[in-house]
Amino acid sequence: MATIKIKQVRSRIGCPKTQRRTLDALGLRKTGRVVEHEDNPAILGMVEKVKHLVSVEK
């Protein structure tokens, strides 16, 4: 299956608790960190929820 790279580009400070939990579930805890996940609907849904805080590469 294909993978995507997700990078946190903005701070979580001031974000709602649900968005902070979504970043934790993705494995992003600090600005500038990059994680790699499989390209599936669950991960893409989480990325959509925090799209203003992250950037995605295929």
C-alpha positions as CSV (number, residue, x, y, z in Angstrom):
1,M,0.0,0.0,0.0
2,A,1.1,3.6,-0.7
3,T,2.5,5.7,2.1
4,I,2.3,9.5,2.7
5,K,4.6,11.8,4.7
6,I,2.9,14.2,7.1
7,K,4.8,17.1,8.5
8,Q,3.6,19.4,11.3
9,V,4.2,23.0,10.1
10,R,2.2,25.0,12.6
11,S,2.0,24.9,16.4
12,R,-0.8,23.2,18.3
13,I,-0.9,26.0,20.8
14,G,-4.4,27.5,20.9
15,C,-6.0,24.6,19.0
16,P,-9.0,22.8,20.3
17,K,-8.4,19.6,22.3
18,T,-9.8,17.4,19.6
19,Q,-7.2,18.7,17.1
20,R,-4.4,18.2,19.6
21,R,-5.6,14.6,20.1
22,T,-5.6,14.1,16.4
23,L,-2.0,15.3,16.1
24,D,-1.1,12.9,18.9
25,A,-2.8,10.0,17.1
26,L,-0.8,10.8,14.0
27,G,2.4,10.8,16.1
28,L,3.1,14.5,15.7
29,R,4.1,16.2,19.0
30,K,6.4,19.0,17.9
31,T,6.5,21.5,15.0
32,G,8.8,20.3,12.2
33,R,8.4,16.5,12.9
34,V,7.7,14.2,9.9
35,V,5.9,10.9,10.2
36,E,5.0,8.3,7.6
37,H,1.6,6.5,7.5
38,E,-0.2,4.3,5.0
39,D,-2.6,6.1,2.7
40,N,-6.0,4.9,4.0
41,P,-9.3,6.6,4.6
42,A,-8.8,6.8,8.4
43,I,-5.4,8.6,8.1
44,L,-6.7,10.9,5.4
45,G,-9.7,11.8,7.6
46,M,-7.4,12.7,10.5
47,V,-5.2,14.8,8.1
48,E,-8.3,16.6,6.8
49,K,-9.2,17.6,10.4
50,V,-5.8,19.2,11.0
51,K,-5.0,20.3,7.4
52,H,-4.2,23.9,8.6
53,L,-1.5,22.5,10.9
54,V,0.2,20.0,8.6
55,S,1.6,19.5,5.1
56,V,1.3,16.2,3.2
57,E,3.6,14.6,0.6
58,K,2.8,11.5,-1.4
